[in-house]
C-alpha cells in the first residue's frame, strides 16, 4: 500500500463526533484552536517509521493515585476506573499507554498554574500512567475529583471529570479525551462536553457505574471503554 493510500484505510469520523471549537466562554480553546484547517499531507517514511513501543520511553508506574505512600491516603471518595482500549473493529489494543490526570476532591489540580482558592491535598499527586494488557484492559484506583469554576466573567462550573491520554503503538496514534461521571447535574451545563453535538457520541464520554454488588464495599467503580476511530469512537475532548 502506498503512502497516499494509507489514510483511506480508516473510516471517516461520523458527523458531530468531533468537538465544535472554539468554545464560547472557554478562553483556552481560542488560544489553541487553529483559525484555518490543517493542510492534508500524505504520510511519509519519516512519520511511518516514527517512535514505536513508546511504553519503553514512557515508563508506566503504579495505578493507585489515592495511596502514594503507605498510611497516607488522599481525601475524598475512593473510586476505581477501569475499561478496555479497543480499535474500531472492537478488537483489544494491547500495549497502549493510558495516562490519567485530574483535580483533587476539592477541584484543584496539583499544578503551579492552578491558583484557585480550593485547598491542595498533599497526599494526592493527581496523575498516573499504566499499560493496557493483552486484552486491552487498564485500571486506576483514585478519588473522585471535585467540580471547579471556570475563571471567566460569566462563570460556569466544570463537572467532576478525568482527563485521559491514550498513546498507541506509535507517536502518530494518540487520543486526548475526558471522562465524566453519570448522573451529575453539571454535565448538562458543561460547555466542553456539549461541544460534542452528536448525543450518542457525547454519551460515550460518560462512564458507566458498576453496581456495588459487583464492585464491593471498598470503592465506587466505573467502567470507561476507549474506542479508537470508527462509528463508535470515543470523541476527542
C-alpha positions as CSV (number, residue, x, y, z in Angstrom):
1,X,0.0,0.0,0.0
2,X,1.4,3.4,-1.0
3,X,1.8,6.4,1.4
4,X,-1.1,8.2,-0.4
5,X,-3.5,5.3,0.2
6,X,-2.8,4.8,3.9
7,X,-5.3,7.3,5.3
8,X,-8.1,5.8,3.3
9,X,-7.9,2.6,5.4
10,X,-9.7,4.4,8.2
11,X,-13.4,5.1,8.3
12,X,-14.2,8.9,8.4
13,X,-15.4,10.4,11.6
14,X,-19.3,10.4,11.8
15,X,-21.0,13.8,11.8
16,X,-21.0,15.6,15.1
17,X,-18.3,13.4,16.8
18,X,-15.5,16.0,16.8
19,X,-15.9,18.9,19.2
20,X,-17.1,22.2,17.8
21,X,-14.3,24.6,18.7
22,X,-13.5,27.2,19.7
23,X,-15.9,27.0,22.7
24,X,-17.5,30.2,23.8
25,X,-16.7,31.1,27.4
26,X,-13.6,28.9,27.5
27,X,-10.5,31.1,26.6
28,X,-8.1,28.2,26.1
29,X,-9.9,26.9,23.0
30,X,-9.4,30.3,21.4
31,X,-5.7,30.2,22.2
32,X,-5.0,26.7,21.0
33,X,-7.5,26.2,18.2
34,X,-6.1,27.0,14.7
35,X,-8.1,29.5,12.8
36,X,-7.5,27.7,9.5
37,X,-7.9,23.9,8.7
38,X,-4.9,21.7,8.6
39,X,-3.1,21.1,5.3
40,X,-3.6,17.4,4.3
41,X,-0.3,15.7,3.8
42,X,0.4,12.1,2.9
43,X,2.3,10.1,5.5
44,X,6.0,9.6,4.5
45,X,8.7,7.3,5.8
46,X,9.5,9.8,8.5
47,X,6.1,9.5,10.1
48,X,5.5,5.9,9.4
49,X,8.8,4.8,10.9
50,X,8.4,7.2,13.9
51,X,8.9,6.1,17.5
52,X,7.3,2.8,18.3
53,X,7.0,0.8,21.6
54,X,6.5,4.1,23.3
55,X,6.0,2.3,26.6
56,X,9.7,1.8,26.7
57,X,10.2,5.6,26.6
58,X,7.1,6.5,28.8
59,X,7.6,4.4,31.9
60,X,4.3,3.2,33.4
61,X,4.1,3.1,37.2
62,X,1.6,2.1,39.8
63,X,-2.1,2.5,39.2
64,X,-3.1,3.7,42.7
65,X,-3.3,7.5,42.8
66,X,-5.1,7.6,46.1
67,X,-2.3,6.0,48.2
68,X,1.1,7.4,47.3
69,X,2.8,6.0,50.4
70,X,1.6,3.5,53.0
71,X,-0.6,5.2,55.6
72,X,-1.2,8.4,53.6
73,X,-4.5,8.3,51.8
74,X,-5.9,11.1,49.6
75,X,-9.0,12.9,50.8
76,X,-12.2,12.1,49.0
77,X,-14.4,9.2,47.7
78,X,-12.2,6.3,46.8
79,X,-13.1,5.0,43.2
80,X,-11.9,2.6,40.6
81,X,-11.9,3.4,36.9
82,X,-11.3,0.5,34.6
83,X,-12.1,-0.4,31.0
84,X,-10.6,-1.5,27.7
85,X,-8.8,0.2,24.8
86,X,-10.4,-1.1,21.6
87,X,-9.9,-0.5,17.9
88,X,-12.8,0.5,15.6
89,X,-13.4,-3.3,14.9
90,X,-13.8,-3.9,18.7
91,X,-10.5,-5.8,18.9
92,X,-8.4,-5.1,22.0
93,X,-5.3,-2.9,21.7
94,X,-2.6,-4.3,24.0
95,X,0.5,-2.2,25.0
96,X,-1.3,1.1,24.8
97,X,0.0,3.8,27.2
98,X,-3.0,5.1,29.2
99,X,-2.4,8.3,31.1
100,X,-4.8,9.9,33.5
101,X,-4.8,13.3,35.3
102,X,-7.4,15.0,37.4
103,X,-8.2,17.6,40.1
104,X,-8.4,16.6,43.7
105,X,-11.6,16.1,45.7
106,X,-11.8,19.9,46.2
107,X,-11.5,20.6,42.5
108,X,-7.8,21.7,42.4
109,X,-5.0,20.4,40.2
110,X,-1.6,19.7,41.6
111,X,0.0,22.2,39.2
112,X,1.6,25.6,39.6
113,X,-0.8,27.1,37.0
114,X,-3.8,26.3,39.2
115,X,-4.0,29.2,41.6
116,X,-7.6,28.7,42.8
117,X,-8.7,29.1,46.4
118,X,-9.5,25.4,46.7
119,X,-7.2,23.5,49.1
120,X,-4.3,21.4,48.0
121,X,-4.2,17.8,49.1
122,X,-0.5,17.0,49.9
123,X,-1.3,13.3,49.7
124,X,-2.7,13.4,46.1
125,X,-0.5,13.8,43.1
126,X,-3.3,13.6,40.6
127,X,-1.8,11.7,37.6
128,X,-0.7,8.2,36.7
129,X,0.2,6.1,33.7
130,X,-0.4,2.4,33.0
131,X,0.0,0.0,30.1
132,X,-3.0,-1.9,28.7
133,X,-2.7,-5.7,28.9
134,X,-3.2,-8.3,26.2
135,X,-6.9,-7.9,26.3
136,X,-6.7,-4.1,26.2
137,X,-7.6,-3.7,29.8
138,X,-6.4,-0.9,32.1
139,X,-7.3,0.1,35.7
140,X,-6.8,3.1,38.0
141,X,-7.6,3.5,41.7
142,X,-8.1,7.1,42.6
143,X,-10.5,9.6,44.2
144,X,-13.5,11.2,42.7
145,X,-12.5,14.7,41.5
146,X,-14.4,17.8,42.6
147,X,-16.1,20.4,40.4
148,X,-14.5,23.8,39.9
149,X,-15.5,27.2,38.4
150,X,-14.0,28.4,35.1
151,X,-12.4,31.8,35.8
152,X,-14.3,33.9,33.3
153,X,-16.6,36.9,33.5
154,X,-19.8,34.8,33.1
155,X,-18.7,32.0,35.4
156,X,-19.7,28.4,34.8
157,X,-18.5,25.2,36.5
158,X,-16.8,22.2,35.2
159,X,-18.4,19.0,36.5
160,X,-16.2,16.2,38.0
161,X,-14.2,14.8,35.2
162,X,-11.0,12.9,34.5
163,X,-8.6,13.5,31.6
164,X,-7.2,10.7,29.5
165,X,-4.4,10.4,27.0
166,X,-4.0,7.2,25.1
167,X,-0.9,6.5,23.0
168,X,-1.0,3.5,20.7
169,X,1.8,1.7,19.1
170,X,3.5,4.9,17.8
171,X,3.6,8.6,18.3
172,X,1.1,9.1,15.4
173,X,-1.7,7.4,17.3
174,X,-2.8,9.5,20.3
175,X,-6.2,10.3,21.7
176,X,-6.8,13.0,24.3
177,X,-10.2,12.9,25.9
178,X,-12.2,13.3,29.1
179,X,-14.4,11.0,31.2
180,X,-17.5,12.3,33.0
181,X,-19.5,10.7,35.8
182,X,-23.1,9.5,35.3
183,X,-25.9,11.5,36.8
184,X,-24.0,14.7,37.6
185,X,-26.3,17.7,37.0
186,X,-23.4,19.8,35.9
187,X,-22.9,17.6,32.9
188,X,-25.8,19.2,31.2
189,X,-24.2,22.7,31.5
190,X,-20.6,21.8,30.7
191,X,-19.6,23.7,27.6
192,X,-16.8,21.3,26.7
193,X,-18.9,18.1,27.0
194,X,-21.7,19.8,25.0
195,X,-19.3,20.9,22.2
196,X,-19.9,17.3,21.0
197,X,-23.1,17.8,19.1
198,X,-23.9,14.2,18.4
199,X,-25.8,12.9,21.5
200,X,-24.7,9.3,21.1
201,X,-21.1,10.4,20.8
202,X,-21.5,12.7,23.8
203,X,-22.8,9.8,25.9
204,X,-19.6,7.8,25.2
205,X,-17.7,10.3,27.3
206,X,-19.8,9.4,30.3
207,X,-18.7,6.4,32.3
208,X,-20.9,3.5,33.3
209,X,-21.2,3.0,37.1
210,X,-20.8,-0.6,38.2
211,X,-23.3,-1.9,40.7
212,X,-22.0,-2.1,44.3
213,X,-23.0,-5.7,44.5
214,X,-20.3,-6.4,41.9
215,X,-17.7,-3.7,42.9
216,X,-17.8,-4.4,46.7
217,X,-17.7,-2.1,49.6
218,X,-14.2,-0.7,49.3
219,X,-14.7,1.8,46.4
220,X,-17.2,3.0,43.9
221,X,-16.4,1.6,40.5
222,X,-16.8,3.0,37.0
223,X,-16.2,1.4,33.5
224,X,-14.9,3.6,30.7
225,X,-14.0,1.8,27.5
226,X,-12.0,3.9,25.0
227,X,-12.6,3.1,21.3
228,X,-10.2,4.5,18.8
229,X,-11.8,5.6,15.5
230,X,-14.8,4.2,13.8
231,X,-18.5,4.8,14.2
232,X,-18.4,4.2,18.0
233,X,-15.1,6.1,18.6
234,X,-14.5,7.9,21.8
235,X,-14.6,11.6,20.9
236,X,-11.7,14.0,21.5
237,X,-12.2,16.4,24.3
